[in-house]
Structures are given as structure tokens and as C-alpha cells.
Amino acid sequence: MLDVVDEHGPLNAPWSVHALFGLNLYQPWANIVGEAKSEERNEQEILLEWLHEEERRITEINIFTFQKEYEGYLNEEQLARELFVSTGTIKSWLKKGDIKPDVTVPFGASQLVYFAPEQIAGIRELKGLRVHDESTQYQDFFEFLDERDYTYSYKMIFLLSLLTGGNERGEVKVESLRELYRGFYLDRIKHNVPADRESCPYNRKESLDDTDALVRSILANPFEKFERKRFMHHCKDLAYIAWHTSLWKRFTENRADRAKMFKQMAEDLAKYFQGLGGLGNTAYLREHFPEVVSFLPADAAAESTGRKVIPLVEYDPATAFKSCLPYYPLQVAAGGFAGGDAPEPEGWVDVAQAGFSKRLVREMFVARVSGKSMVPTIPNGALCIFRKDVGGSRQGLVVLVQKRGFTDPETGGSYTVKRYRSIKASDEEGWQHETIELIPDNKEYPVLKFDRSTDEDDLKVVAEFMSVLEMPEKDG
């Protein structure tokens, strides 16, 4: 907000004739421009004698501000925090009519709603909710962990960073926490395993390199999930994230419960990253989060993936397209190659080291395929070699396809890897594709069908699948 009004105090006066002439009190029909000469009356005064004032309407005016009148009322977010539920839950209750706001304020096409503090006890009773305060905080925290609600891996790495980097008061500098958190995902990229699920922005190294954006991401999620439960807070002026004092005191006093948290994070991380390259090389976890070491498997890379982890290497003109191929996340390959020039690779893979012995060409690249729709041809999480600029017949080939406006139900992206089949029909112009089908090898997944008249121009075959470069553990 920009304040563009200088010296507002002297100018804070109503814009009226009386104010302009410095008259403190209202004087009905007074000559405010000066005394009339003797008996002489001007035209305006003669006209004014024929006018009179009368009361026409009385309108009530609220002289209090909204904040003053509804002081202490809670909006949806505040009510959710007070009741220890999500904002989405409050919205759902409102939509169903289970609860009703005390104040509704129109705001554009929507409405702002507010709840009187007296409603809280009634809603708790109606929904069977218990009181959550400092006395229940310790129990609340472990119940929250037991939910194991992970859309991404953020909560687990954030919690490890906060527990490990905290000082004696349970405070961690935001910058230090960011680097611990960031390092985990960079290490996964370095070792050529997905940083997280395919839709996660952390799979792109540039997302992790933008440190300001990364801090905003951390504060929005996962920090907000803990903060809304009042487990921790952000000291903005000091750039610290800190545990709630009483919660941190219990953690430091009860070493068994602290160990319980590290044990759960180790187990949950191993389970979460199954099919995403596993935990891979655990050196980073062992070095930066030492309290988690005793709960990690002896060889997490072997136990969780069943394969050798092949690290990315730097570009070397002596090995490029001789023993090494560029590596791209699948969504980058689909979007980048379909658009023309190849994007900058995230690294290079020594495919000769991985046992691939065929001659390499510049159209080849490496990408990791996640999902089970092409099992057993492509196991979930397998590192694969593709070749772009597919020519000739594609019938029966496994291909990487991108289609504008399409969302693959498995990847959530506008691309997919499937077996290609076209059904042709003849017309005056010759043979044309009537229907294109993208067929999964796993029969539990549906065939994707596209009609020539509406879909063919938007559907681009980006690359042909050539080989699985490394085999993950047997997929069920």
C-alpha cells in the first residue's frame, strides 16, 4: 500500500461552503460572503427569502467502523484454526448448512462471512470436537504425525530440518533451514532419481536455485500446515522459524519421543519414495540428519530400488553421444522437443556404465518413466532411453506423446507414454488416420482414443521408447 497523502490532518475537513469560509457552525441561509450594504439587498438574498428548510427523511448512519462493531468475530480461516480443522472443512459445513455465519458481507461475486466467538462452543458440541489448547498440544502433534498425510515429501524433510537445525530454544534461521531442505532435493537430482512426484516443481533444478521462491514455497507448504495447528511460528523480523515453547521443552525432555519422530520420518520417506527411485544414495540424510541414521536400512539404495543408482555427470564433449546421453525430466522432454530446439539437459547419464552397448546418436536422450500403465514393458520408476524425431510407421511402437488440452490420468501432465496404434480410412486425398489409440501394456489402465477430425492436429509423437536402461525392483 502506498500512502500518497501528505499532511492529511489540516485537510481532513468536509468540502462545504461553510468550511471554505472558516465558519465553525452551520448558519442556515446566512450571508457568508459579507454584510449587505444598509438597506440594499442583492438578488441572491431576495431569492433566498422565498425558500425554507424542512425535514424530508431520516436515515440511520452507523458511525462505527466494521472492525469496531464486529471486534472479536472470526473469519473462516480463524474459525478453522480455533476448531483445529481445515478451512476446506469449514467451507463444506457452510455449504451443507451445518453452520451459519453471524455476519455476511457481499464482496464482489462472493461473500465474506464472520462468526461470533459465542458460536465456537456450539460448533464443537455439534461436530463432536474436543478443545485444543496448550494442555493438549503435545498429544495433538503426535496425532498430526500419525495421519501420515503426504501429498509431497515436504513435511518430512521440513520436520527433519527443523528438528536437526534448531538451537537450544527450538529456533532455526530460515536461511539455514532452507539450505538443509533444499540440499535433500538437489542431492536426489544429482544422483539421477526424481526429487519428488512428477508434478512437483522441485524436479526442476531452477526451482530449487531460486532461493527466494523456495522460502515462499516452504512457508506456504509445509510450514503453514504446522503453524495453523499452533505447533510453531515464524518470527518474521528475526527471520526465524521456532517451535512453540512448551512443545519444544517436551521434545528436549523426552528423548524417546524425539527418537520416535526420526524413526517415523525414516520409515515414511522410504515408503514414500518407492517407485520414485527409492531413497537412493542416503549419504546426504546420514550426514545432515544424524539422528535418522540408526533407522535407515544398511544399504537403502539397494533395498529400496533393487538397482544400481547412476549419478548424473557434467557435460563432456569427449563422451557426449559416445558413452553419455542427456537427461531430461519426462515433462521437459515432451514440451521442449515438441516445441522445436532441445532444452538444456539437467545432466548427462553414462549409459555405457549402465550396460547399454548400442551406438548412440544425437536424437537419443534419457528420461525416467513413473507410473504402472506400461508394466511390464516399462517398470514403474525405470530410467529409459528414448529417440526423438520418430519417422516411418509408428504402429505398435511405444512412444512419448504430447497433446494440447489433454491431461493424462496417471501423470497429471499433457503427455503420456503408451503403445501407438492408428486405424486408417481412405478418402479422396488418400489414406488418413481415422482413430489414434494409445494403448497401455497394463490392462488395468484404459485405452486412450483420439478422433482424427478433432484431435490429430494437436497430438504430437515426440519420441520413441528404445530401452529400459536400468531395472527397478519387481513391480507388483
Secondary structure, 3 states (H helix, E strand, C coil): CCCCCCCHHHHCCCCCHHHHCCCCCCCCCCCCCCCCCCCCCCHHHHHHCCCCCCCCCCCCCCCCCHHHHCCCCECHHHHHHHHCCCHHHHHHHHHHCCCCCCEEEEECCEEEEEECCCHHHHHHHHHCCCCCCCCCHHHHHHHHHHCCCCCCCHHHHHHHHHHHHCCCCCEEEHHHHHHHHHHHHHHHHHCCCCCCCCCCHHHCHHHHHCHHHHHHHHHHHHHHHHHCCCCEEEECCCCEEEECHHHHHHHHHCHHHHHHHHHHHHHHHHHHCCCCCCCCCCHHHHHHCHHHHHHCCCCHHHHHHCCCCCCCECCCCCCECCCEEEECCHHHHHHHHHCCCCCCCCEEEECCCCCCCCCCCCCEEEEEECCCCCCCCCCCCEEEEEEECCCCCCCCCEEEEEECCCCCCCCCCCEEEEEEEEEEEEECCEEEEEEEEEECCCCCCCCEEEEHHHHHHHEEEEEEEEEEEECCCCCC
